[in-house]
Amino acid sequence: MSDPLEQDWDALVIGAGMGGGIAARALAEGGMRVLILERGGAGRRTEETRIDLTTADPVARAVRGLWPEPVETEEAAFHAPLGCGVGGSSVFYAATLERPEPDDLDGWPVSHAALRPFYERAETWLAVEGEADPLSAEPPSPALRPPPPATPEDAAILARLRANGLHPYRLHAGLRRLPGCRECLGRKCPRPCKMDGRSAGVEPALATGRAALVTGAEVLELTVEDRRVTGVRLQQGGTMRRLRARRVLLAAGALSTPRLLMASGLGGPAAGRHLMLHLNETFAIWPGRNRPGAETGDGISKGIGLRDLMRIGGERMGMVQAMGVALQEGEILHHLRRRLAERGWGASRLLHEGARLPAAMARRLLGRGQVFVGLLEDPPLWENRVLPGRGIALRYRVDAATEARRLVFRRAIRHGFRGLWPVFLHRAAQPNWGHACGTARMGTRAADSVADAEGRVHGMANLWIADASAFPTSLGVNPSLTIAALALRVADRVLREDQS
């Protein structure tokens, strides 16, 4: 069989995550010959793995499909919840696929109406199920499938929130429920039940016979001549290779796409700038307190969200949703010890061991807790950025205005969840590194953006962005569905241009 790196391809897609996988499928189904280049491995379709941030060995991480090296900031180096392999981070995600409202796209150079058909197509490909948001002015998506019946625990939470005047609904999730299927949210699953960049993107692309995948291929540089990308320089298995390119779609993720642009002298002054995340406001509730039979079954709330707190006093906040995590004695103890460490008391052996008693008492008195999270929208600050270089190095801070919004958001969550005993599990801001976006943002000016409204890099004829780095704002909802919709729109533009 001939070497894919020696062949001619209509398009190269760099990255096999949600954006790259979906874009590659759309191009291949549209008749193009597509080569997908992925730094990580293919993995085994039979493996079942969770993201484990305690695994530090880079080889062990790479084998499991995790980003092998730590992310470095000015304050610390840490292993972020990032995938590196076919499907990228999406193979580990909880499959939450929420569509933003029209006003969530304020400041974007593309309207919600223009994205609507691509959202609907993405929802179809990703088999999205859930309920319509009762606060939405938009008509329900015709692609949205009904969810299964709520568990008793979810039903109790929904009733309490509605009694509090809120408007909860069943979250939108990408699940193709097959016979004998069990929940696989939050981990890599051996079955094609959870719809992600691998199962809804890469695998269908390869099935067309017009796409190929090369793993272990780290793209180091794009070669440019006369406003066109002419090829890529990559490293595979310790060997340097060069590959010709007619068209290139960058989908390496918001922490890697800008590094490749900068290494190639592309993207202008905005490349790597405007790094945004979500700030997780994680809290526990206890719906089963004094309720007989509350802990039958797994009882974990996986499917509730609400958007009542998206805006407060004219300020943008974010949606609140279940995380699908139970909080029992061990987890309570872990969070108590983390709070002690945040207050500077973590070194006290007496307090460290003494935390066992309140953890046991909380478990006995309150029952099993459920973990929810508020996704606070992060602003696009010029100084928050990805730095150039082979490894992921960042400058990121939470500004005073965002800290003030955090306090307002937390107070609103406490009030909205009254009667469910909400307790926040941290004090300091908790950046969600799995939701990074904005580092090659779309806009109208090359001075403060990297790509135009079509996703094409300013000044380049054949280079597009097809991942979360193109986001002008971080939104107040999970980014995955919007990544897929933007990737479909970019692929549509590439195909139209090829046919004109």
Buried (B, 14 or more C-beta within 10 A) or exposed (E): EEEBBEEEBBBBBBBBBBBBBBBBBBBBBBEBBBBBBBBBBBBEBEBEBEBBEEBEEBEEBBBBBBBBBBBBBEEEEEBBBBBBBBBBBBBBBBBBBBBBBBEBBEEBBBEBEEBBEBBBBBBBBBBBBBBBBEEBEBEEBEBBBEBEEBBBBBEBBBEBBEEBEBEBBBBBBBBBBEEEBEBBBBBBBEBBBBBBBBBBBBBBBBEBEBBBBBBBBBBBBBBBEEEBBBBBBBBBEEEEBEBBBBBBBBBBBBBBBBBBBBBBEBBBEBBBBBBBBBBBBBBBBBBBBEEEEBBEEBBBBBBBBBBBBBBBEEEBBBBBBBBBBBBBBEBBBBBBBBBBBEEEEEEEEEBBEEBBEEBEEBBEEBBBBBBBBBBBBBBBBEEBBBBBEEEBBBBBBBEEEBEEBBEBBBEBBEEBBEEBBBBBBBEEBBBBBBBBBBBBBBBEEBEBBBBBBBBBBBEBEBBBBBBBBBBBBBBBBBBBBBBBBBBBBBBBBBBEEBEE
